[in-house]
Amino acid sequence: LTYNAMASQKGNALHRHPSTEIFVNLNAPFEFAYGKHGQHKVTLQVGDAIAVPAGITHSYKNVMDGHPSQPGRILTVLPGRPSITWDDGVVARARKMGAKCSDTGILIPEGALGSEALAALAQMEQSPTAETDATEEDGKAYVVRHDSGSELRLESDDGWLELSWLRLNRGQVAELDPRVETVAVVIYGS
């Protein structure tokens, strides 16, 4: 679970993971590109979520028209062991711009030459994630709009994931199935 902040028109490069990655826009619209070449795009508004299945190449950027001092924020949930496969050419471009990283694109922090640091980096090194293509319609199906009342269910070899929004009023209680592992994230509240 991470929070990322970035200036308008900034984001990350095309990549994929061996597990589903979930994003929730917190204060700005974000554009997600997906497909083998990032050829399909969908824009999510504040409060919307997207669950990108394992193996789908994707990227995102903040598309807010705002002052550079007001970054867009996005919540990211990536279950499982951290692993990333960058699209062709991403690592070479990053190194050309001065990034210190492994051959697979794992950033190497300054002074990270000790055995503990190298062991941590080695845990992130995995075989590349096989790429799965996605159509434009597939990508739209990965989105859950915050005010839509819709649900998204993804199934994999490891089980299933359901993503939905639940709006509660102060004092209201939600009854959940105790047989199902549930993770709740409060996005807005007082």
Sine and cosine of phi, psi and omega as CSV:
sin_phi,cos_phi,sin_psi,cos_psi,sin_omega,cos_omega
0.00,0.00,0.88,-0.48,0.02,-1.00
-0.69,-0.72,0.41,-0.91,0.17,-0.99
-0.93,-0.38,0.78,-0.62,0.03,-1.00
-0.90,-0.43,0.63,-0.78,0.05,-1.00
-0.82,-0.58,0.66,-0.75,0.01,-1.00
-0.46,-0.89,0.49,-0.87,0.01,-1.00
-0.93,0.37,0.28,-0.96,0.04,-1.00
-0.83,0.56,0.67,-0.74,0.01,-1.00
0.95,0.32,0.22,0.98,0.07,-1.00
-0.94,-0.35,0.41,-0.91,0.01,-1.00
-0.11,-0.99,-0.57,-0.82,0.03,-1.00
-0.83,-0.56,0.16,-0.99,-0.05,-1.00
-1.00,0.05,0.24,-0.97,0.02,-1.00
-0.87,0.50,0.74,-0.68,0.00,-1.00
-0.35,-0.94,0.10,-1.00,0.07,-1.00
-0.52,-0.85,0.29,-0.96,-0.03,-1.00
-0.76,-0.65,0.32,-0.95,0.06,-1.00
-0.99,0.12,0.07,1.00,0.05,-1.00
-0.65,-0.76,0.25,-0.97,0.02,-1.00
-0.90,0.44,0.68,-0.74,0.07,-1.00
-0.90,-0.44,0.76,-0.65,-0.05,-1.00
-0.92,-0.39,0.68,-0.73,0.03,-1.00
-0.80,-0.60,0.60,-0.80,0.13,-0.99
-0.75,-0.66,0.83,-0.55,0.03,-1.00
-0.97,0.24,0.79,-0.62,-0.08,-1.00
-0.99,-0.14,-0.61,0.79,-0.07,-1.00
-0.55,-0.84,0.18,0.98,-0.04,-1.00
-0.42,-0.91,0.43,-0.90,0.12,-0.99
-0.96,0.29,0.61,-0.79,0.05,-1.00
-0.81,-0.59,0.63,-0.77,0.08,-1.00
-0.98,-0.18,0.79,-0.61,0.06,-1.00
-0.96,-0.28,0.77,-0.64,0.12,-0.99
-0.96,-0.28,0.61,-0.79,-0.02,-1.00
-0.47,-0.88,0.22,-0.98,-0.11,-0.99
0.97,-0.26,0.25,-0.97,-0.10,-0.99
-0.81,0.59,-0.49,0.87,-0.01,-1.00
-0.85,-0.52,0.22,0.98,-0.04,-1.00
0.93,0.36,0.45,0.89,-0.12,-0.99
-0.97,0.24,-0.31,0.95,0.02,-1.00
-0.97,-0.23,0.56,-0.83,-0.03,-1.00
-0.68,-0.74,0.55,-0.84,0.11,-0.99
-0.60,-0.80,0.66,-0.75,0.01,-1.00
-0.97,-0.25,0.78,-0.63,0.05,-1.00
-0.97,-0.24,0.67,-0.75,0.04,-1.00
-1.00,-0.04,0.13,-0.99,0.00,-1.00
-0.82,0.57,0.76,-0.65,0.02,-1.00
1.00,0.01,-0.23,0.97,0.04,-1.00
-0.97,0.26,0.35,-0.94,0.02,-1.00
-0.75,-0.66,0.42,-0.91,0.11,-0.99
-0.65,-0.76,0.67,-0.74,0.06,-1.00
-0.90,-0.44,0.96,-0.29,-0.04,-1.00
-1.00,-0.02,0.89,-0.45,-0.04,-1.00
-0.90,0.44,0.35,-0.94,0.05,-1.00
-0.81,0.59,0.65,-0.76,0.10,-1.00
1.00,0.09,-0.16,0.99,0.00,-1.00
-0.99,0.11,0.85,-0.53,0.04,-1.00
-0.95,0.30,0.74,-0.67,-0.07,-1.00
-0.43,-0.90,0.28,-0.96,0.13,-0.99
-0.49,-0.87,0.17,-0.99,0.08,-1.00
-0.51,-0.86,0.39,-0.92,0.10,-1.00
-0.50,-0.87,0.46,-0.89,0.05,-1.00
-0.97,0.25,0.83,-0.55,0.01,-1.00
-0.92,-0.39,0.39,0.92,0.03,-1.00
-0.94,0.35,0.70,-0.72,0.15,-0.99
-1.00,0.05,1.00,-0.04,-0.07,-1.00
-0.50,-0.86,0.04,-1.00,0.03,-1.00
-0.95,0.32,0.66,-0.75,-0.01,-1.00
-0.84,0.55,-0.37,0.93,0.00,-1.00
-0.98,0.19,-0.12,0.99,0.03,-1.00
-0.95,-0.33,1.00,-0.01,-0.06,-1.00
-0.96,0.30,0.46,-0.89,0.15,-0.99
-0.99,0.10,0.62,-0.78,-0.03,-1.00
-0.88,-0.48,0.61,-0.79,-0.02,-1.00
-0.66,-0.75,0.66,-0.75,0.06,-1.00
-1.00,-0.05,0.73,-0.68,0.01,-1.00
-0.84,-0.55,0.75,-0.67,0.09,-1.00
-0.85,-0.53,0.87,-0.49,0.02,-1.00
-0.78,-0.63,1.00,-0.07,-0.03,-1.00
-0.95,0.31,0.38,-0.92,0.05,-1.00
1.00,-0.02,-0.11,-0.99,-0.02,-1.00
-0.94,0.35,0.72,-0.70,-0.02,-1.00
-0.90,0.43,0.80,-0.60,0.01,-1.00
-0.38,-0.92,0.62,-0.79,0.00,-1.00
-0.59,-0.80,0.63,-0.78,0.14,-0.99
-0.87,-0.49,0.92,-0.40,0.00,-1.00
-0.98,0.19,0.50,-0.87,0.06,-1.00
-0.90,0.43,0.34,-0.94,-0.01,-1.00
-0.80,0.60,0.74,-0.67,0.08,-1.00
1.00,0.04,-0.23,0.97,-0.06,-1.00
-0.90,0.43,-0.73,0.69,-0.04,-1.00
-0.90,0.44,-0.68,0.73,0.01,-1.00
-0.88,0.47,-0.68,0.74,0.02,-1.00
-0.91,0.41,-0.63,0.77,0.01,-1.00
-0.90,0.44,-0.69,0.72,0.02,-1.00
-0.91,0.42,-0.62,0.78,0.02,-1.00
-0.88,0.47,-0.50,0.87,0.01,-1.00
-1.00,0.02,0.09,1.00,0.09,-1.00
0.97,-0.23,0.05,1.00,0.01,-1.00
-0.95,0.32,0.69,-0.72,0.10,-1.00
-0.99,-0.14,0.93,-0.37,-0.06,-1.00
-0.52,-0.85,0.28,-0.96,0.06,-1.00
-0.95,0.30,0.10,-1.00,0.01,-1.00
-0.90,0.44,-0.35,0.94,0.03,-1.00
-0.99,-0.12,0.03,1.00,0.09,-1.00
1.00,-0.10,0.17,0.99,0.05,-1.00
-0.97,0.22,0.85,-0.52,-0.01,-1.00
-0.91,0.42,0.67,-0.74,0.02,-1.00
-0.96,-0.28,0.93,-0.37,-0.02,-1.00
-0.89,0.45,0.45,-0.89,0.06,-1.00
-0.82,0.57,0.73,-0.69,0.06,-1.00
0.96,0.29,0.24,0.97,-0.05,-1.00
-1.00,0.04,0.89,0.46,0.01,-1.00
-0.92,-0.38,-0.05,1.00,0.02,-1.00
-0.95,0.31,0.32,-0.95,-0.05,-1.00
-0.89,0.45,-0.57,0.82,0.02,-1.00
-0.91,0.42,-0.69,0.72,0.02,-1.00
-0.91,0.41,-0.67,0.74,0.01,-1.00
-0.92,0.39,-0.57,0.82,0.05,-1.00
-0.91,0.42,-0.65,0.76,0.03,-1.00
-0.90,0.44,-0.67,0.74,0.04,-1.00
-0.90,0.44,-0.65,0.76,-0.01,-1.00
-0.88,0.47,-0.53,0.85,0.02,-1.00
-0.91,0.42,-0.47,0.88,-0.01,-1.00
-0.99,0.10,-0.30,0.95,0.00,-1.00
-0.98,0.22,0.86,-0.50,0.04,-1.00
-0.66,-0.75,0.15,-0.99,0.10,-1.00
-0.89,0.45,0.53,-0.85,0.01,-1.00
-0.84,0.54,0.59,-0.80,0.05,-1.00
-0.98,0.22,0.78,-0.62,0.04,-1.00
-0.87,0.49,0.61,-0.79,-0.05,-1.00
-1.00,0.00,0.70,-0.71,0.08,-1.00
-0.91,-0.42,0.77,-0.64,-0.01,-1.00
-0.98,0.21,0.40,-0.92,0.03,-1.00
-0.69,-0.72,0.66,-0.75,0.07,-1.00
-1.00,0.07,0.15,-0.99,0.05,-1.00
-0.87,0.49,-0.65,0.76,0.01,-1.00
-0.92,0.39,-0.61,0.79,0.05,-1.00
-0.82,0.57,-0.75,0.66,-0.06,-1.00
-0.88,0.48,-0.64,0.77,0.03,-1.00
-0.90,0.43,-0.52,0.85,0.00,-1.00
-0.96,0.28,-0.27,0.96,0.02,-1.00
-0.99,0.15,-0.14,0.99,-0.12,-0.99
-1.00,-0.10,0.66,-0.75,0.15,-0.99
-0.85,-0.53,0.93,-0.37,0.02,-1.00
-0.96,0.27,0.64,-0.77,-0.13,-0.99
-0.88,0.48,-0.44,0.90,-0.06,-1.00
-0.92,-0.40,0.30,0.95,-0.12,-0.99
-1.00,0.00,-0.39,0.92,-0.08,-1.00
0.97,0.24,0.10,0.99,-0.04,-1.00
-1.00,0.02,0.28,-0.96,0.04,-1.00
-0.84,-0.54,0.40,-0.92,0.09,-1.00
-0.81,-0.58,0.77,-0.64,0.05,-1.00
-0.82,-0.57,0.83,-0.56,0.05,-1.00
-0.89,-0.46,0.71,-0.71,0.03,-1.00
-0.91,-0.42,0.57,-0.82,0.03,-1.00
-0.56,-0.83,-0.01,-1.00,0.03,-1.00
-0.89,0.46,-0.42,0.91,-0.04,-1.00
-1.00,0.04,-0.13,0.99,-0.04,-1.00
0.69,-0.72,-0.55,-0.84,-0.02,-1.00
-0.67,-0.74,0.33,-0.94,0.02,-1.00
-0.71,-0.71,0.72,-0.70,0.07,-1.00
-0.85,-0.52,0.73,-0.68,-0.01,-1.00
-0.83,-0.55,0.81,-0.59,0.03,-1.00
-0.43,-0.90,0.20,-0.98,0.02,-1.00
-0.95,-0.30,0.62,-0.78,0.07,-1.00
-0.77,-0.64,0.88,-0.47,0.01,-1.00
-0.98,-0.19,0.86,-0.51,-0.01,-1.00
-0.90,-0.44,0.59,-0.81,0.13,-0.99
-1.00,0.02,0.36,-0.93,0.01,-1.00
-0.80,0.60,0.78,-0.63,0.01,-1.00
1.00,0.05,-0.21,0.98,-0.01,-1.00
-0.97,0.25,0.60,-0.80,-0.02,-1.00
-0.90,-0.44,0.66,-0.75,0.05,-1.00
-0.98,-0.21,0.76,-0.65,0.06,-1.00
-1.00,-0.04,0.86,-0.51,-0.01,-1.00
-0.90,-0.44,0.48,-0.88,0.01,-1.00
-0.93,0.38,0.90,-0.44,-0.06,-1.00
-0.93,0.37,-0.23,0.97,0.01,-1.00
-0.99,0.11,-0.14,0.99,-0.06,-1.00
-0.94,-0.33,0.78,-0.63,0.09,-1.00
-0.92,0.40,0.81,-0.58,-0.08,-1.00
-0.82,-0.58,0.71,-0.70,0.12,-0.99
-0.88,-0.47,0.80,-0.59,0.01,-1.00
-0.90,-0.43,0.71,-0.70,0.04,-1.00
-0.85,-0.53,0.84,-0.55,0.05,-1.00
-1.00,0.05,0.89,-0.46,-0.01,-1.00
-1.00,0.01,-0.71,0.70,0.02,-1.00
-0.78,-0.63,0.58,-0.82,0.05,-1.00
0.01,-1.00,0.23,-0.97,0.06,-1.00
-0.52,-0.85,0.00,0.00,0.00,0.00
